[in-house]
Amino acid sequence: MIKGKKVSLRPLEKEDIYKIVEWRNQEGVRTNFLDSGLLSKYAQEAWYEQYQKHFQQYQKYNDRLIFAIEAENQYIGITWL
């Protein structure tokens, strides 16, 4: 975990994907994406499984690492670094 003064970054966990789906499916959010269709929990779970499967490869090249962002121990979003 990487801790800052106001936020912390931690590895993405499976439970985070359900929060991502909830956020991503909001009308005001999804209309800003190229693919503005609704996400299903099933599709997000499949994406997460692929991410986990290739996580070691991503670490090897130090790209496409995804972190959950927390403030005061509450999940507030994700970031790619």
Backbone torsions as a table, in degrees:
resi	resn	phi	psi	omega
1	MET	NA	141.2	176.7
2	ILE	-109.3	120.1	-176.8
3	LYS	-109.7	131.6	174.5
4	GLY	-113.1	-173.7	179.9
5	LYS	-66.9	-37.2	-175.6
6	LYS	-116.2	-28.7	-179.0
7	VAL	-133.0	162.4	175.5
8	SER	-127.8	150.5	174.3
9	LEU	-113.6	134.8	178.2
10	ARG	-138.4	161.2	178.1
11	PRO	-58.8	146.0	178.3
12	LEU	-66.0	137.2	178.1
13	GLU	-116.8	157.9	-177.2
14	LYS	-57.4	-39.1	-179.9
15	GLU	-60.5	-25.9	179.5
16	ASP	-65.3	-28.7	-174.3
17	ILE	-65.4	-29.6	179.3
18	TYR	-70.6	-33.0	175.5
19	LYS	-70.0	-35.8	178.2
20	ILE	-64.1	-45.3	179.5
21	VAL	-60.7	-44.7	-179.8
22	GLU	-60.2	-46.3	180.0
23	TRP	-66.5	-48.9	-174.2
24	ARG	-63.6	-29.2	-177.8
25	ASN	-84.8	-2.3	176.2
26	GLN	-67.3	136.1	-175.8
27	GLU	-51.9	-46.6	-177.1
28	GLY	-70.7	-15.4	179.4
29	VAL	-95.6	-52.6	-172.3
30	ARG	-66.0	-25.3	178.8
31	THR	-68.9	-10.9	178.4
32	ASN	-91.4	-2.7	179.4
33	PHE	-98.0	151.1	176.0
34	LEU	-58.3	-45.1	174.8
35	ASP	-96.4	96.7	-173.0
36	SER	-92.9	13.9	177.1
37	GLY	-72.3	163.1	177.6
38	LEU	-70.7	140.8	174.3
39	LEU	-89.5	143.9	173.4
40	SER	-99.6	154.5	176.1
41	LYS	-62.0	-36.5	179.0
42	TYR	-60.8	-46.6	-179.9
43	ALA	-63.3	-39.5	179.9
44	GLN	-69.1	-37.3	176.7
45	GLU	-63.9	-41.5	178.4
46	ALA	-63.3	-42.5	177.3
47	TRP	-60.3	-45.0	-178.5
48	TYR	-62.7	-41.8	179.5
49	GLU	-61.9	-40.8	176.7
50	GLN	-64.6	-41.7	178.2
51	TYR	-59.8	-47.0	179.9
52	GLN	-63.1	-40.2	-179.0
53	LYS	-61.2	-38.0	-176.5
54	HIS	-101.6	7.5	-175.5
55	PHE	-56.2	-44.6	-179.9
56	GLN	-60.4	-40.2	178.2
57	GLN	-64.3	-43.4	179.2
58	TYR	-60.6	-41.9	179.9
59	GLN	-64.3	-38.2	-178.7
60	LYS	-56.8	-40.0	-177.8
61	TYR	-98.8	1.2	178.5
62	ASN	54.7	39.1	175.2
63	ASP	-134.8	162.2	177.8
64	ARG	58.4	31.1	175.3
65	LEU	-81.9	134.1	-177.9
66	ILE	-113.0	133.2	178.5
67	PHE	-124.1	145.8	170.1
68	ALA	-84.1	143.1	178.1
69	ILE	-104.6	131.8	177.5
70	GLU	-126.6	144.4	172.1
71	ALA	-129.8	127.9	-177.8
72	GLU	51.5	44.7	178.2
73	ASN	62.5	19.5	177.4
74	GLN	-116.2	133.4	177.0
75	TYR	-64.2	131.3	177.8
76	ILE	-127.6	-6.2	178.0
77	GLY	161.5	-169.1	177.8
78	ILE	-131.7	162.4	174.4
79	THR	-146.7	149.6	174.5
80	TRP	-104.3	130.5	176.0
81	LEU	-126.4	NA	NA
